[in-house]
Amino acid sequence: MPGSPRPNPRTSPAKAPLSLDAIVAASLDLVDELGCAAVSMRRVAQVLDTGSASLYVYVHDRRELMLLTHDLAVAAVELPAEADGDWRARLELLVERTVAALATHRDLAAVAFTEAPTGPHILRLVEEMLRLLRVGGIQDAACAWAVDLLGQYIASAALEAAARTATDEPAESLADTTARLDAVYQALPADDYPTIRELAPLLTVGGSARETWKLRVILDGILARGANEVT
């Protein structure tokens, strides 16, 4: 428009300086908005109003960026204190807190299925898990394998919880899922699936108690096997 003043670079708001923290934060925002599949170097660069090439000064590739994003997601997880109970109670609480932290970021927990996260925040949690397992009398070799098993549980439980809170595509409510599965199980031919038909009322109930039971079964197994070296 004729007569419109041109933007004055001296008075226009300065663009925030690019940094690794800003890149990872932008990636996490994209995960929260659209999911992991939406995160690309180009898209993150667009959010930060810069070119894709600028990002490679800070991260090697998308794989590294997703690992850093996963690490940021667990940065605020608080380690249990002695007041929270014995070693097992604290371990259960730490796992539950980690699941809860990842579950607020859509499918980000899936990163741990195909990668071995080694950022400072996740390593802080792993360190505490290993320490607590040792306090519980678990032998070192079993500790190493147990923390891997707990990591798999955390990823799967977080993904399941995240699916229940997705906002873009309305996910089935727990009640809807239960009703749908009940209908499927009850419609199965009893001659072909007698056990499923008989247990159908139990296969879809439990809620949070089911998740607690899963974790405790894992820990029971670790205790049963972990007092001796793995073979």
C-alpha positions as CSV (number, residue, x, y, z in Angstrom):
1,M,0.0,0.0,0.0
2,P,1.5,3.4,-1.0
3,G,2.7,5.4,1.9
4,S,2.9,2.4,4.3
5,P,6.1,2.6,6.3
6,R,8.6,-0.1,5.8
7,P,9.6,-2.3,8.8
8,N,12.5,-0.8,10.6
9,P,15.0,-3.5,11.5
10,R,16.1,-1.4,14.5
11,T,12.6,-1.5,16.0
12,S,11.3,-4.9,14.8
13,P,11.3,-7.6,17.4
14,A,14.6,-9.5,17.3
15,K,14.4,-13.2,16.3
16,A,15.3,-15.4,19.2
17,P,18.8,-16.8,18.8
18,L,19.0,-20.3,17.5
19,S,20.2,-22.9,20.1
20,L,20.1,-26.6,20.7
21,D,17.5,-26.0,23.5
22,A,15.3,-24.1,21.2
23,I,15.5,-26.8,18.5
24,V,14.6,-29.6,20.9
25,A,11.8,-27.6,22.5
26,A,10.3,-26.9,19.0
27,S,10.5,-30.6,18.2
28,L,8.7,-31.5,21.4
29,D,6.0,-28.9,20.6
30,L,5.5,-30.5,17.2
31,V,5.2,-34.0,18.7
32,D,2.6,-32.6,21.1
33,E,0.6,-31.0,18.3
34,L,0.9,-33.6,15.5
35,G,2.9,-36.7,16.7
36,C,6.4,-38.0,15.9
37,A,5.7,-38.5,12.2
38,A,5.3,-34.8,11.8
39,V,8.7,-34.0,13.0
40,S,11.3,-33.3,10.3
41,M,14.3,-31.1,10.2
42,R,12.5,-28.9,7.7
43,R,9.4,-28.5,9.8
44,V,11.3,-27.7,12.9
45,A,13.3,-25.1,11.0
46,Q,10.1,-23.5,9.8
47,V,8.8,-23.2,13.3
48,L,12.0,-21.5,14.3
49,D,12.0,-19.3,11.2
50,T,15.3,-20.5,9.9
51,G,16.7,-22.8,7.3
52,S,17.1,-26.5,7.7
53,A,20.9,-26.2,7.2
54,S,21.1,-24.2,10.4
55,L,19.8,-27.1,12.5
56,Y,22.6,-29.4,11.4
57,V,25.1,-27.2,13.2
58,Y,23.4,-28.4,16.4
59,V,22.1,-31.9,15.6
60,H,23.5,-34.6,13.3
61,D,20.1,-35.7,11.9
62,R,16.5,-36.4,12.7
63,R,17.4,-39.5,14.7
64,E,19.5,-37.5,17.1
65,L,16.8,-34.9,17.3
66,M,14.2,-37.4,18.3
67,L,16.4,-38.9,21.0
68,L,17.0,-35.4,22.4
69,T,13.3,-34.8,22.3
70,H,12.5,-38.0,24.1
71,D,15.1,-36.9,26.8
72,L,13.5,-33.5,27.2
73,A,10.1,-35.2,27.8
74,V,11.4,-36.9,31.0
75,A,13.5,-33.9,32.3
76,A,11.0,-33.0,35.0
77,V,10.5,-36.5,36.4
78,E,11.2,-36.3,40.1
79,L,13.2,-39.0,41.8
80,P,11.3,-40.6,44.8
81,A,12.7,-39.8,48.2
82,E,13.2,-42.1,51.2
83,A,9.9,-40.9,52.6
84,D,8.2,-42.6,49.6
85,G,8.9,-46.0,51.0
86,D,11.3,-48.9,50.6
87,W,13.3,-49.6,47.5
88,R,10.5,-51.4,45.7
89,A,7.9,-48.7,46.5
90,R,10.3,-46.0,45.2
91,L,11.1,-48.1,42.1
92,E,7.4,-48.5,41.3
93,L,6.8,-44.8,41.8
94,L,9.7,-43.8,39.6
95,V,8.5,-46.1,36.8
96,E,4.9,-44.7,37.1
97,R,6.2,-41.1,37.0
98,T,8.2,-41.8,33.9
99,V,5.2,-43.4,32.2
100,A,3.1,-40.4,33.1
101,A,5.7,-37.9,31.8
102,L,6.0,-39.7,28.4
103,A,2.3,-40.3,28.1
104,T,1.7,-36.5,27.8
105,H,3.6,-36.4,24.5
106,R,1.6,-38.6,22.2
107,D,3.7,-41.4,20.6
108,L,7.1,-40.1,21.7
109,A,7.6,-43.1,24.0
110,A,7.9,-45.3,20.8
111,V,11.4,-43.8,20.3
112,A,12.7,-46.2,23.0
113,F,11.5,-49.2,21.1
114,T,14.0,-48.7,18.3
115,E,16.7,-46.7,20.0
116,A,18.6,-46.7,23.2
117,P,18.1,-43.2,24.7
118,T,21.2,-42.0,26.4
119,G,20.5,-38.4,27.2
120,P,21.3,-36.9,30.6
121,H,17.7,-36.9,31.8
122,I,16.9,-40.5,31.0
123,L,20.3,-41.6,32.3
124,R,19.5,-40.0,35.6
125,L,16.4,-42.2,35.8
126,V,18.2,-45.3,34.7
127,E,20.9,-44.6,37.3
128,E,18.3,-44.5,40.1
129,M,16.5,-47.6,38.8
130,L,19.8,-49.6,38.9
131,R,20.6,-48.2,42.3
132,L,17.3,-49.2,43.7
133,L,17.5,-52.7,42.2
134,R,20.9,-53.2,43.8
135,V,19.5,-52.0,47.2
136,G,16.8,-54.7,46.7
137,G,19.5,-57.4,46.5
138,I,19.3,-57.9,42.8
139,Q,22.6,-59.2,41.3
140,D,24.4,-56.9,38.9
141,A,23.8,-59.0,35.8
142,A,20.1,-59.2,36.6
143,C,20.0,-55.5,37.3
144,A,21.3,-54.8,33.8
145,W,18.6,-56.9,32.2
146,A,15.9,-55.8,34.5
147,V,16.3,-52.1,33.7
148,D,15.9,-53.1,30.0
149,L,12.7,-54.9,30.8
150,L,11.4,-51.9,32.8
151,G,12.3,-49.6,29.9
152,Q,10.1,-51.7,27.6
153,Y,7.3,-51.6,30.1
154,I,7.6,-47.8,30.4
155,A,7.4,-47.3,26.6
156,S,4.4,-49.6,26.1
157,A,2.5,-48.3,29.1
158,A,3.1,-44.7,28.0
159,L,1.9,-45.3,24.5
160,E,-1.2,-47.0,25.7
161,A,-2.0,-44.1,28.1
162,A,-1.2,-41.5,25.4
163,A,-3.6,-43.1,23.0
164,R,-6.4,-42.5,25.5
165,T,-5.7,-38.8,25.6
166,A,-5.1,-38.0,21.9
167,T,-7.0,-34.8,20.9
168,D,-6.9,-34.7,17.1
169,E,-8.7,-37.9,16.3
170,P,-11.1,-38.8,19.2
171,A,-9.8,-42.0,20.5
172,E,-12.2,-44.6,22.0
173,S,-12.9,-44.0,25.6
174,L,-12.1,-46.9,27.9
175,A,-15.8,-47.6,28.2
176,D,-16.2,-47.7,24.4
177,T,-13.2,-50.0,24.0
178,T,-14.5,-52.3,26.7
179,A,-17.9,-52.4,25.1
180,R,-16.5,-53.1,21.7
181,L,-14.2,-55.9,22.9
182,D,-16.9,-57.4,25.0
183,A,-19.2,-57.6,21.9
184,V,-16.4,-59.2,19.9
185,Y,-15.6,-61.8,22.5
186,Q,-19.2,-62.7,23.2
187,A,-19.9,-63.2,19.5
188,L,-17.1,-65.8,19.1
189,P,-18.2,-69.4,18.6
190,A,-18.0,-71.1,22.0
191,D,-16.8,-74.3,20.3
192,D,-13.8,-72.6,18.8
193,Y,-12.9,-70.2,21.5
194,P,-14.3,-71.7,24.8
195,T,-11.7,-70.1,27.1
196,I,-12.0,-66.6,25.6
197,R,-15.8,-66.8,25.9
198,E,-15.5,-68.0,29.5
199,L,-13.0,-65.3,30.5
200,A,-14.6,-62.5,28.4
201,P,-15.9,-60.5,31.4
202,L,-12.4,-60.4,32.9
203,L,-10.4,-59.6,29.7
204,T,-11.5,-56.0,29.5
205,V,-11.6,-54.8,33.1
206,G,-9.0,-53.4,35.4
207,G,-8.1,-49.9,34.5
208,S,-5.3,-48.5,36.5
209,A,-5.3,-51.5,38.7
210,R,-4.4,-53.6,35.7
211,E,-1.3,-51.4,35.0
212,T,-0.2,-51.6,38.6
213,W,-0.6,-55.4,38.5
214,K,1.6,-55.6,35.3
215,L,4.4,-53.6,36.9
216,R,4.2,-55.6,40.1
217,V,4.3,-58.9,38.3
218,I,7.4,-57.7,36.4
219,L,9.1,-56.8,39.7
220,D,8.0,-60.1,41.3
221,G,9.7,-61.9,38.5
222,I,12.9,-59.8,38.8
223,L,13.0,-60.6,42.5
224,A,12.4,-64.3,41.9
225,R,15.2,-64.5,39.4
226,G,17.4,-61.6,40.3
227,A,18.8,-63.0,43.6
228,N,21.0,-65.2,41.5
229,E,23.2,-64.4,38.5
230,V,21.5,-64.7,35.2
231,T,22.1,-67.9,33.2
